[in-house]
Amino acid sequence: MNIREKLSGLRENLSSRLNIGQRNLQLMLVILIIILFNIVMAALPFRIDLTRNNNYSLTDKSKDVVSSLNEKLSIKVLFSKDLPAEHVAVQRYLADMLEEYDFYGNRYFSYEIVPEDQLKAQAADYGINPVVSTEFVSDQLKKRSVYMAVVIQHADLTETIDALATTVGIEYEITSRIEKMAAKVDLLRNMKENLMLTLYLDPRVLSLGIEDIDSLEEIVRRAVDKNNLMNYDKLRFQVLDPSVLPREKDPSARFGLTTVRWRAAGGMPGGVTPFGMVLEGNGRFKKIDFDLMPTLIGTMAIVGLETLSDRINVAIGDILGSGRKIVYVRGHGIPELNDMRSFNGAGLLQQMLSQSYELVEVDLASDEIPADAGVLIVNGPQEAFTDIEKYRIDQYVMQGRALIYFANNFIEQQMQQMMGGSIVLPVETGLDELFASYGIKIGKNWVLDRNSAPITYGDRIMEYPLIPLISRERLSRESVITRYLNTVLVAKASSIEIDENIRAKGVRFTDLASTSEQSWIMEGRMQNNPLFMVPPDGAQLKSYRVAVLAEGRFDSFWKGRAAPVVSGAKKQSTVMASSVRLDATVESGTSRIIVVGCSDITLSGVMSQARKMLSNQGMAEAYSNDIFIHGMLDYLAGRDYVPEMKSKSLDYNPLEKTDEDMRFVYKLINMVLVPASVVFTGVVVWRRRRMRRRIIETEFTGGDRI
């Protein structure tokens, strides 16, 4: 090799090295640009949330609420360190959401993370109790007390969110409380008179051996003091002996206060006396009953004293009218709201809704529906409605109002047992024909589904077709009520059909929930024994609608008929006077009706069971039924933004169900193609490097190896 060739080789080598240097410089410039881009973007009002439900972004409603504050609002986060993994996730998610609130909030908004060494003291100041956390450490189950709470302070008001153990609905909890507190501040400041809380306590009750009765007055005083700190010192407290009050001031007659009855014993004569509290003010009243429960030693104890302060605070909100009013029809075998202990009660429903709404019960036989009702609930009646009652419901709808009906067309005959299952017979309430006139036909049947929840029956666990699991693909993506849900559980649901003639008149129907294509119906004289729930041939299986939303203008059920005579009403408080008859929805109004072919989902026992069943599918899914029920009522009440808020969590974006062929394809890709592509790429890179090394050796040695 001559000198010219060597110099040419050196030039090419130098040029190659310069090219490599240039590429390295270009790479460094790219990295520098990326860093500078991130710094600039962090300072700009711009966020990108790539999650399906925008789980890390605030809704427009939250942005409006936090950006329109006109008084100082601060949020304190009280979370212990070294929490179990699932609670650490909640803590991190909460911190991310608060950063979003701070980003969109005005100068009145602030938040802080309380240091570990100040947790216990600050928690005590706000009346926050620690919760017991369990975790496995070195194969041992360990328990310890931890704090997982949020404190919101606005003006002189304070709200706490205790035991924040899930990411579900964090945005809703914070925004709704801020909104409620802001409204409450305005109402309290405009109040001219104080609120009065009266404890009706007969001295004779003190000798009945009821637990905590001797300290009841002091417990109530402490709850009043706590509420005064949160309510501008607008609450006053007094104790009255109902036995010395004149007849016209008897609290059981005036307020419907619960009474306590006892038999003669030990020289003390038997008697009966009102027992409970009444909050009065702003021209309204709210009773707060004391529930008594037997103890293991045969005495009685007052239930719910630990939440007394919260109950008083909710009552204050109801008195002020700061919440939206939901009217609950009572009687007709409808589950009772105040029933907190029974499986078939609606106590959990009341507990869930009372955080956001003012719940009012009405007897349609004697009372008209209040004019300020936001939503009317008819929940699983099992007794017939009179024409007058149906007329009141119908005229309420004609006023362009909102109604939700949880249907229950069957009653169990407990005296007739057959193979372990109760005989179930249809009942006639008269409401089916009412809703049929609106285009919604409720079947006299039960929908069964192979895609169902398991139950323990005897000594084995088996699928129970009477409890269908409504999957994501069978929940409406069109409606905000169900758009963000993945699973809903229903039980003893009836099918629903739509009258296409009513649809043709302009009424919009939305199928909120339907069962799978592996469903069938059972009708007539039925029993709930799972051994008899055998599916028919595949050709007879299909999907059934179990929840529907109807919106538009409806014709009255009484159009062309003589209206019943409304007599004996205690009061006339509807928007339209009783003498005014509406044969169609008012021109300016659009009625909203939701019919769910299942009332069992509102029962306390079923709500608790649903949380347990759905928890197997994920932390967020455990509350899907709660979100579904709340979402329907929120939508009817005009709070369309709430369902999205309540559905946000970390536990989303599950893998969609696929058929067997696609599963095989995915397995092939992951188990064969991906590893093969990695190996192939490695071989190609190795061969290219080897060839390059040979070229360099040839240039410097002329083909001779060194």
Beta strands, then each sheet from edge to edge (+ up, - down):
strand 1: 73-79
strand 2: 109-113
strand 3: 131-137
strand 4: 140-146
strand 5: 148-154
strand 6: 157-161
strand 7: 195-200
strand 8: 210-211
strand 9: 235-240
strand 10: 259-262
strand 11: 271-274
strand 12: 276-281
strand 13: 284-289
strand 14: 291-294
strand 15: 300-303
strand 16: 324-329
strand 17: 357-362
strand 18: 375-379
strand 19: 402-406
strand 20: 410-418
strand 21: 421-426
strand 22: 440-442
strand 23: 445-449
strand 24: 452-457
strand 25: 460-471
strand 26: 487-489
strand 27: 496-498
strand 28: 508-514
strand 29: 519-523
strand 30: 526-527
strand 31: 545-552
strand 32: 591-596
sheet 1: 2+ 1+ 5- 6+
sheet 2: 3+ 4-
sheet 3: 9+ 7+ 12- 13+
sheet 4: 8+ 15+ 14-
sheet 5: 10+ 11-
sheet 6: 17+ 16+ 18+ 19+ 32+ 31- 28+
sheet 7: 20+ 21- 30+
sheet 8: 22+ 27-
sheet 9: 23+ 29-
sheet 10: 24+ 25- 26+
end
